[in-house]
Amino acid sequence: MDAFSKALQADKREIIIAPTIYKCANFAEFAEEFKLNERDCVLTNEFIYKPFMEELNLPCNFVFQEKFGVGEPSEAMIQTMYDAIPYDSYDRVIAVGGGAIMDLCKLLGCKRPASIHEMYFKREPFIHEKEVIAIPTTCGTGSEVTNISVAIVKDEKDGVLTGGETKLGLVSDDMIPNKVCLVPDMLKTLPYKPFASSAIDALIHATESFLSPHRKTMTSEMFSIKAMELILEGFRRIGEDGPDARFGYLEEFSIASTYAGIAFLKAGCATVHGMSFPLGGTYHVPHGESNYALFGKIMEIYDEMDPNGEILEFKKLVARITGCKVDNAIAYLNELLEKVLHLKPLREYGFKESDIKDFPVSVEANQQRLITNSYIQPWTRELMERVYRECY
């Protein structure tokens, strides 16, 4: 275990470092409440700007993420963003979007590094200098309240570039946005598939926080349980009445995502996230979808290897919320998730048989801060190979 992971496990504080959280009916109300002005940089997507912001004729500088590249943040995208938005051109950063927008705006709030690569490999410090306000428009990442920014970076082994790429999380309490405003109305235009994958991602955040063997506290447990209650009830409605059932439950999904983010800020994510990072980094699978691809199998293995530990409490929770039997809770949960979003095998994303052995090497080298939170200890390379093989 690396020194950073040891330090996280040793910290038993119940205090949750989080931003001030607001809720507004719409973006116009937010703009009035926060007095948006010409020194504000609003990073968003054009498809969000058009229906929610354009007609307000606000004086801020609106910048669209897609101008820097598509998909999740990468070293190249971050550098293009830095070049396009001079550091002295803004005083506040307003993040309006999903996880990629949140992660990029956290970087806009920091002192510009000499090297993005060196910063993500923790050889250059992250220094927060400007106010960041986050408005999530998905219901999954929880990034609006967390201390991490994730990017696809050039992979290293023993300090030498391998020629490949992986996803790394840059972690610092200075990364946490200063303020958050929930505007559930902005989820209405989110297409169903990204909605479903982001909501499943929030469920995984809550689940991994609940099962965290070293870092879970009574406060993180409280937020993770409430998040799971809200999300599973929403999924039950979708399973019974179809995708449109989400429209009457968007506020609950939005709140649940933030609760799950608060939970994993303290308790941490674990095996699912650690193993999904090379999948997302190599094949550019959206974050929530790459987590979902592995989640069910990892939960089955957890239950197989230690059915009477904390996962039993998780199964009781799933049974209480959904009405299924405790003994069948993992299988029932996977069936429910299939109703929400079809689970694809890894090969449909381009995953190769050689990745079954190659990906665990990358996970061991780069994702120890996550793998050390695994419900099963130690989470070995052999277990990782089994997961990838059975999901292939």
N, C-alpha and C positions, 0 to 999 in steps of 0.2 A: 504494500500500500504506500502511495506517495505521501509526502509531508502535508500537502494541501488537504487530501482526504482525511488524514488523521486529525488535522485541526478542525475540520467540519464535524467529525464524529465526537470530538472532545467538547464541543460547544453545546451545552445543554440549556441555554437560555430559553425561557418561554416568550421573551419579547420578540415580536415579529416586526422586522424593519420593513415598512411598507409606506407607499405614498398616501396622501389625503385622497379619499375617494368621493366623487360627486356623481350625481345622476341627473340628466337633462332629458326633456321630452324630444328635442330635435337639435340639429346643429345650430340653427339660428339662436336658440336659447343659450346654447353653449357659448357662441360667439359674443353674445351680449354679456353673459356672466363673466367671461374672462377678458373682455375688452380687447379683442384681437385688433392688431394694428400693423403698420407697414414694417415693423421690425420683427414680425413673427414669420417664421418659415414653416409652412404647412406641407409636410410630406405625405402624399396620399396616392391613389390611383385615379386615372381619368374617369373610369367607370363609377367611382364613388363621388368624385367631384361634380360630375354633370348633374345627377339628380338631387344632391343634397346641399351643394355649396355655390354653384355657378350663379344662380339667380340672386344671391345675397350681395353680390358686388363688394366683397370685403377687400380691404386694402393690403392684406398680407401677400407674401410671396408664395404662390402655390407651385409645388414641384411634384411631378409625377414619377413614381419609382420606375415605371416601365421604360423611361428614357435612359436609364442606366443599364438595362438588361432585363432578362426575364428569369423567373424562378426565384430560388432562395438566394440570400446574400452570398457573394463570393468575394475573394480578394479583388478581382478586377472590377466588380460592381461597386464596391466600397470606394475604390480609388477614383472611379468615374464620378461618383457622387461627390466626393471631396473636391474634385476639380470643378464641378458644375456649381457648387454652393460655397462661395468664399466664406471663410470663418468669420470675417468681420462684417458680414452682410445681415446678420440676425442676432437677436438677443434671446429669443425663445424658440424652441422647437415644438411643433404640434404634430404628433403622430396620429394619423387617421387611417386605419387599415388593419391588416392581419399581422401575423407574427413577423414576416419579413420587414414590414414597415416599422414595427416596434423595435426590432433589432437594429435597423439602420439609424433610427432616430436616437437611440441610446448612444450610438457612435457620433452622431452630429452634436450631441451634448457634451462630448469629451474633447480634451485638448488633442489637436491633430498629432498622430504619432509619426515618427520618422519612417516606420515600416509597419504596415498592417500585419504582415506575416509574423514579424517578431512579437507584436502585441498579442496575437492569438496564441502564440507558443509561450506566452508569459515571460518573455525576455525584455519586454518594454512595458512600463506601467500604464494603467488606465487612470486618467485624471478627469473627473467630472468638473465642468466649468460653466455650463449654461443650463437654464431651466428646461426640463422636458415635460410635456403634458401629453398623455396617451389617451386616445379614444379607440378602443378595439371595435372592429366591424366584423369579426368572426366570433365564434363562441368556443374557442379551443385552446389557444396557445397559453393564455394566462400571462403572456410576456409583459403585459402592462404593469404588473406588480412584482416582477422578478428581477434578480440581480445577474442576469445572464443574457448575452448576445451570441447567437449561433451563426456561423458562416462556413461555407465550403472553402477549404484552404488546401494549398499544396501539401501533400502528405510528407512526413519525415520519419526516418528510423535512425535513432542514434545521431540526430542532428544533420542527417544527410537526406536531401530530397529523393523520394522514391520514383518520381515521375507520375504518380497517381494523385488522387484527391481524397480528402475525408472531411467530415464535419466536425468542427470543434466548438466548444462553448467557452466564451470569455466570461469569467465570473468575477464580479466585484460589487460590493454594496453601493459603490458610487454609480453603478449602472442603473439603479432603480429609478424610474421616472419620479419626478417631484409630485405630480398630481395625475389622477386618473378621472376621466368622466365617462360613465356608461351611458350610451344612447341606444337602447335596444331597437329603436325605430330604424337604425341604419343596417340592421340585419335582414330587413325585408327583401332587399334586392340580391342577397347572397344566393347563388344557385344551390340546388339541393346537394350535389355531391361534395363541394367544399364545405357546406354546412355540416353534413354528416361526418366527414372525416375530421373536421375540427372539433366537433362535439365528442367524438370517440377519443380524440387526443386528450380532451379535458378529463374524460373518464379515466384514461390511463394515468394522467397526472395524479388524480385523486387516489387511484388504486395503489400506485407505487409509493405514494406518500404514506398511505395507511399501512402498507406492509414494510416500510423502511425499518430495518432491524436495529439501527444504531442512532438515527437522528430524529425519529419521530418524537414529538412532545405532545402534551395534552391539548395544546392550542392547534397544532398542525392536524392532529387527529380530528378535532372538532370541525375544522374547515373541510377536511377531506370527506368526512362522513356526510356533511350537509351537501357538498358538491355531488357525491354519488347519489344521494337521495333525489336531488332535483334532476340530474341527468337521466337516471334510470326510469324515473316516472315519465320524463319526456320521451324516452325511447319506447316505453310501453305504449304510449299513445300513438306514436308513429307506427309501431308494429301492428296495432289494432286498426288504425284509421288511415294509414298511408302518410306520405311525405308532407302533405298540406297541413297535417295536424300540428306541425311545428309553429305555424303562424300565430296560434293562440297561446304559445308558450315561449316566445322569444325572450321576454324579460327574464324568465327563470333560467333559460340556457345561458344568457349573458352573465347573470349573477353567479351561476354555478362555475363558469369558466374562471371568473376572478377568484372565487373561493378556492378552486383547485390550484390556481397560481400561488395564492398565499400559502396553501398547504405545502407545495413542493419548494417554495422559497426556503422554508425551514427544514423540512424532512428530506427533500431531494428526490429527484427521479432516479431510476435504477436501470435494471437489465434491459427492459424493452427499449428505452431510449439509447442506451449504450450500443446495443446491437443494431439498431435501426440507422445510426448515423452513417456508417459506411455504405449502406443501401441508398440512403438519400444523397450522399456525396458522390457516389459513383454513377448512379443511374438517374439522378435528379427526380426521385420519387418525392411527391409532396410530403411534408413532415408528418402530418396526421395519418396519412395513408401508409407510410413506411412503418410507423409504430403499430398500426392496426394489423399489418401483414404478419407481425411476430407475436402480438399480444396474447392471442388465444392459446397458442402452443406453449408459450412460456408459463402461462397460468396453469395449464394442464400439468406441466412438469413440476412446478411448485407443489401442486396438490398431490401429485404422485410421490414426491420425495419427502414431504413433511405435511401430511394432511391434518394433523392435530395441533399445529402451531397457530400463528396469527392468521394464517389463511382460513382457518376454520371460522374465526370471527368475521372475516370478509364474506365467507359463504353464508353465514347467518344473516349478515346485513343484506346481501343480494336476495336471499329468500324472504326476508321481512318486507322488502320494498316491492318485489315482483310477485310474491305468492308462490314461488316454486319451492321444491323441497331442498333442504340444506345439502343433502348428499349429491344432488344433481345440479347444484348452483352454477358450477363452472360451465358445464355443458349447456345449461339453459341460457347463461349469459352469452355464450358464443352463438347460439341459435338466435337470440334476440338481436345481436349485433349484425348477423347476416340479413335480418329483415330490414335493418336500418341502412346497411351498405354491403354490397356483395364483396366477399373476401377473395382476392385473387392470389394464386400461387406466385412465388417469387419469380419463376421463369418468365411470367408474362411481363415483368418489368425489365427483362434483359439479363437477369441474374444467371450466372454460369455455374456449372458444377464445380469448377476450380475455386469459385468464391466460397464454397463450403469450408475450405481449409484456409483460404487467404484472408477472409474477413475477420475471423477470430484473432488473427495475428494483429491486425490493425486495431481491433477493439482492446486487446490487452495493452497495446502500446499507448493508445491515445484516450481511452475512455475510463480510466481507473476511478475518477471522481464519481462516476455513475455505477460501475460494476461493484464497487465496494458497498453499495446500498442494496445489493441483491438479497432477496428473502432467503435464498439458499446460499450458504457459505461453505467452502469457496465455490464461486461460479466459474467452473473450469473451461479450458479451451475445448475439451471433449463435449461438454454440455452445449456450448455454443455451436459446435459443428452439428450436434444432433438437432438443434432447433432449426438451423439453416437447411439441413438435409430434409427434415420432415415438412418444412414449409415450401420446399423447392417445387 
